[in-house]
Amino acid sequence: MQVLALLSDGFGAGGGIARYNQALMTAFGKCGSISGVTILPRFGVPTAPLPQGVAQQFPAAGKLVWAARAIASTAREKFDLVFCGHLNAVPLAAVIAKLNRVPLWVQVHGIEAWEPCGRMGRVGLEAATIVTSVSRYTRQRLLAWSDIPPERVRVLPNTFTANFAPRRRNTALAKRLGLGGRRIILTVGRLASSERYKGHDRIIAVLPMVLQHVADAAYLIVGTGDDRPRLEQLAAAHGLASIVKFAGEVPEAELPDHMAIADLFAMPSKGEGFGIVFLEAAVSGLPVIGGNGDGSRDALADGIIGRAVDPDDGAQLAEAMVAALQGRQDTRPDAVSRFAFGNFSRHVDELVRSLAR
């Protein structure tokens, strides 16, 4: 099978969706039923050699250019499967699949699939041969408003790369960030006003409660976005400006180093489709805390890998962070091995072979 992959974020792009796409395209390249993958990304220029069997075109300047290039590609080359990596691109992907009389595989992640989409997107989605969802929660929300037969919607959770593993504490980096000698709570995620559901402000709000029990606690925020000024003002208002540090945007290659200075990863989110960063933190050896009402539950393996709390219960969140910082969190971060790439790749191969049949 020759695969045409329409992606929002390809190789060279950053963020959770990009990392998921990169893992999936790598798994495609390993499938015996797939002879080649052509990626048309909106964003991303590869900075390293691509996996065997995978080719990526340059990103498009805009949606119309991207759509035109996708249609032109199908005129030049025969594809046996169209993969659509984001719900927003389903109308285009569905038209291409229908014109070429080939199966359509749609991937859904999080909030984009939790509420009804437009008519064209809905028609295209319901015409898909298979839909994969990163979590049970997203699958449930999608089926609640669509008419897709449930057996067509499969859960294909995130995976993690070998870059993340337990390592010696990076004391030099901690000192450079002004956090030497402190027990560090870490959150990694975009600081966008549209993504306030991630819960940075909830951690800042309960940090004074944490400090009553863990006097040397500090909070490190990795990520950038337009919500940073509000969070900085919130930290100052609580008198925490000296121990709430903003590292800004960090290259993905440096994320393992930032995991290596932390004592706890916390992101009490209310809007995660899954949360690949939970896996990356857990496989780095950190205790993990997430929300209990979204796709984070899958990443936390329903409390086995990390603790799930009510994001709106400040006392519960503070107690969970204190317990983790004091080494009393009753979870098993080593259980994250269930999400290893080998398992992910085998799952992808099974799905591809089902389509080939």
C-alpha positions in Angstrom: 0.0 0.0 0.0 1.1 3.5 -0.8 -0.1 6.0 1.8 -0.8 9.7 1.4 -0.7 11.3 4.9 -2.3 14.8 5.3 -0.8 16.1 8.5 -1.1 19.4 10.4 2.3 18.9 12.0 4.9 16.6 10.4 8.5 15.8 11.1 10.3 18.9 12.4 7.2 20.4 14.0 6.8 20.6 17.8 4.0 19.7 20.2 2.1 16.6 21.2 0.2 16.1 18.0 3.5 16.4 16.0 5.1 13.8 18.2 2.1 11.5 17.8 2.2 11.9 14.0 6.0 11.3 13.9 5.5 8.0 15.9 2.7 6.9 13.7 4.5 7.7 10.4 7.5 5.8 11.7 5.2 2.8 12.6 3.7 3.0 9.1 7.2 2.7 7.6 7.8 -0.5 9.5 4.5 -2.1 8.3 5.0 -5.0 5.8 1.7 -4.0 4.1 2.9 -0.5 3.4 5.4 0.2 0.6 5.7 3.9 1.1 4.4 7.0 2.9 4.2 10.5 1.4 3.5 13.2 4.0 2.0 16.6 3.1 2.4 18.7 6.2 1.0 22.1 7.1 4.0 22.7 9.4 7.4 21.1 9.9 10.7 20.8 8.1 12.7 17.7 9.0 16.0 18.3 10.9 17.1 14.6 10.8 16.8 11.7 8.4 13.3 10.4 8.0 12.4 6.8 8.8 12.8 4.3 6.1 9.9 4.3 3.6 8.7 7.8 4.6 9.0 11.0 2.5 7.9 14.4 3.5 7.2 17.4 1.2 7.9 20.9 2.2 5.1 22.6 4.3 2.5 24.6 2.5 2.2 28.3 2.9 -1.6 28.2 3.6 -4.6 26.0 3.6 -5.5 26.5 -0.1 -2.0 25.8 -1.2 -1.9 22.7 0.9 -5.2 21.5 -0.5 -4.1 22.1 -4.1 -0.8 20.3 -3.5 -2.7 17.3 -2.0 -5.0 17.1 -5.0 -2.0 17.5 -7.4 -0.2 14.7 -5.6 -3.0 12.2 -6.2 -3.0 13.2 -9.9 0.7 12.3 -10.2 0.8 9.2 -8.1 -1.5 6.3 -7.2 -2.2 6.0 -3.5 -4.0 3.1 -1.8 -4.8 4.8 1.5 -5.5 8.4 2.6 -4.5 9.1 6.2 -6.0 12.3 7.7 -4.1 13.5 10.8 -6.6 16.1 12.1 -10.3 16.5 12.1 -10.1 19.9 10.4 -8.7 18.3 7.2 -11.4 15.7 6.9 -13.5 17.3 4.2 -10.4 17.5 1.9 -9.2 14.0 2.8 -12.7 12.5 2.3 -12.9 14.0 -1.2 -9.5 12.7 -2.2 -10.3 9.3 -0.9 -13.6 9.2 -2.7 -12.3 10.4 -6.0 -9.5 7.7 -5.8 -11.8 5.0 -4.4 -9.4 4.2 -1.6 -9.9 3.8 2.2 -9.8 6.8 4.5 -8.2 6.7 7.9 -8.9 9.6 10.2 -7.1 10.4 13.4 -8.8 12.4 16.3 -7.0 13.7 19.3 -8.9 15.9 21.8 -11.1 18.9 22.1 -11.5 19.2 18.3 -13.5 16.0 18.4 -15.5 16.5 21.5 -18.2 18.7 20.0 -20.0 18.4 16.6 -18.1 19.7 13.6 -19.5 21.3 10.5 -21.7 19.4 8.0 -18.8 18.7 5.5 -16.5 17.5 8.3 -19.3 15.3 9.7 -20.1 13.7 6.3 -16.5 13.1 5.6 -15.8 11.6 9.0 -18.7 9.3 8.8 -17.4 8.1 5.4 -14.1 7.0 6.9 -13.2 3.4 6.8 -11.5 3.6 10.2 -11.1 6.4 12.9 -8.5 6.1 15.5 -8.7 8.0 18.8 -5.9 8.7 21.2 -8.0 7.9 24.2 -11.2 6.2 25.4 -12.5 9.6 26.5 -12.1 11.2 23.1 -13.7 8.1 21.5 -16.7 8.4 23.8 -17.1 12.1 23.1 -16.9 11.6 19.3 -19.4 8.8 19.3 -21.8 10.9 21.4 -22.4 13.3 18.5 -21.5 11.4 15.3 -23.3 8.5 13.5 -20.1 6.5 13.0 -20.6 2.8 13.8 -18.7 2.2 17.1 -16.7 -0.7 15.7 -15.0 1.7 13.2 -13.6 3.9 16.0 -10.5 2.3 17.6 -8.3 3.6 20.4 -4.7 4.0 19.4 -3.0 5.7 22.4 0.2 7.8 22.4 3.7 6.4 22.7 7.0 7.8 23.7 10.5 7.9 22.3 13.8 6.4 23.6 15.0 10.0 24.3 13.1 9.9 27.6 14.6 7.7 30.3 15.7 8.1 34.0 18.9 10.1 34.2 21.2 11.8 36.7 19.8 15.0 38.1 20.9 18.0 36.0 22.1 20.2 38.8 23.8 22.7 36.4 20.5 23.4 34.6 18.7 23.8 37.9 21.2 26.4 39.1 21.0 28.2 35.8 17.2 28.5 36.1 17.6 29.7 39.7 16.2 26.5 41.2 19.3 24.9 42.7 18.6 22.9 45.8 14.8 23.0 45.4 12.2 20.3 44.9 10.8 21.1 41.5 7.2 20.7 40.2 7.3 20.7 36.4 4.6 21.4 33.8 5.3 21.3 30.0 2.7 22.7 27.7 1.7 25.7 25.6 0.8 28.8 27.5 -2.1 29.8 25.2 -5.1 31.6 26.4 -7.2 29.1 24.4 -5.6 26.2 26.4 -6.0 27.5 30.0 -7.6 24.1 30.7 -4.1 22.7 31.2 -4.1 24.1 34.8 -0.9 26.1 35.2 -3.0 28.6 37.2 -4.4 25.9 39.5 -0.9 24.9 40.5 0.2 28.5 41.2 -3.0 29.0 43.3 -2.3 26.0 45.6 1.5 26.4 45.8 1.2 28.4 49.1 -0.5 25.3 50.6 2.3 23.0 49.3 5.0 25.3 50.7 3.5 24.8 54.2 4.6 21.2 54.0 7.5 21.3 51.5 9.3 24.6 52.2 11.8 24.2 49.4 9.2 23.5 46.6 9.3 25.5 43.4 7.4 25.5 40.1 9.0 25.3 36.7 6.9 26.0 33.6 8.2 25.0 30.2 6.3 26.4 27.2 5.4 29.7 25.6 2.3 31.5 24.5 0.1 34.6 25.0 -1.1 33.5 28.5 2.3 33.9 30.0 1.8 37.5 31.2 -1.3 36.5 33.1 0.4 33.6 34.8 3.4 35.8 35.7 1.0 38.3 37.3 -0.8 35.5 39.2 2.5 34.2 40.6 3.4 37.8 41.7 0.0 38.3 43.3 0.6 35.2 45.4 4.1 36.3 46.3 5.6 33.5 44.4 7.6 35.3 41.7 10.9 34.1 43.0 10.0 30.4 42.9 7.7 30.2 39.8 10.1 30.1 36.9 9.2 30.4 33.2 11.7 28.6 31.0 10.0 29.6 27.8 10.0 27.4 24.7 12.5 24.5 25.0 13.7 22.5 22.0 12.4 18.9 22.1 15.9 17.6 22.3 16.3 19.5 25.6 13.1 18.3 27.2 14.7 15.2 28.8 17.2 17.6 30.6 14.3 19.5 32.0 12.7 16.3 33.2 16.0 15.5 34.9 15.8 18.4 37.2 12.2 17.8 38.3 10.9 15.9 41.3 7.3 15.9 40.1 5.4 16.4 36.9 1.9 17.9 37.3 -0.7 19.1 34.8 -4.2 19.1 36.3 -5.8 19.5 33.0 -9.5 19.5 32.1 -9.1 19.2 28.3 -6.4 16.7 27.4 -7.2 14.3 24.6 -4.5 12.1 26.1 -1.3 13.9 27.2 1.8 12.4 25.7 3.9 14.5 28.1 2.6 12.4 31.0 4.2 9.4 29.4 7.4 11.2 28.8 7.5 12.3 32.5 6.7 8.9 33.8 9.3 7.1 31.7 11.8 9.7 32.9 11.1 8.4 36.4 9.0 11.2 37.8 5.8 10.8 39.8 2.9 12.2 37.7 -0.3 14.0 38.6 -3.1 14.7 36.1 -6.8 15.4 35.9 -9.5 12.8 36.4 -12.1 14.0 33.9 -10.5 13.9 30.5 -8.1 11.7 28.4 -5.4 12.1 31.0 -6.9 9.0 32.7 -5.7 6.8 29.8 -2.2 8.3 30.1 -2.2 7.7 33.9 -3.6 4.1 33.3 -6.5 4.9 35.6 -4.2 5.7 38.5 -1.5 3.0 38.0 1.1 5.2 36.3 0.2 8.5 38.0 -2.4 10.0 40.3 -5.6 11.5 38.9 -7.2 14.3 40.8 -10.2 16.6 40.5 -8.6 19.8 38.9 -11.2 22.0 40.6 -10.4 20.6 44.1 -7.5 22.8 45.3 -7.0 20.9 48.5 -6.9 17.6 46.8 -4.4 18.9 44.2 -2.1 20.4 46.9 -2.3 17.2 49.0 -1.3 15.1 46.0 1.7 17.3 45.2 2.9 17.2 48.8 2.6 13.4 48.9 4.5 13.1 45.6 7.3 15.5 46.7 7.6 13.6 50.0 7.9 10.3 48.2 4.5 9.0 49.3 2.7 8.7 45.9 1.3 5.2 45.6 1.6 4.7 41.9 3.9 2.7 39.5 5.6 5.0 36.9 7.4 1.9 35.6 4.0 0.6 34.3 4.4 3.2 31.5 6.1 0.4 29.5 2.7 -0.6 28.2 2.9 2.5 26.0 6.4 1.6 24.6 6.9 2.1 20.8 7.1 -1.6 20.2 3.5 -2.1 21.4 2.4 1.0 19.6 4.0 -0.3 16.3 2.4 -3.7 16.6 -1.0 -2.1 17.2 -0.6 0.0 14.1 0.5 -3.0 12.0 -2.7 -4.8 13.1 -4.8 -1.9 12.0 -3.0 -1.6 8.6 -3.4 -5.3 7.9 -7.1 -5.1 8.7 -7.4 -2.4 6.0 -5.3 -4.3 3.5 -7.6 -7.3 3.9 
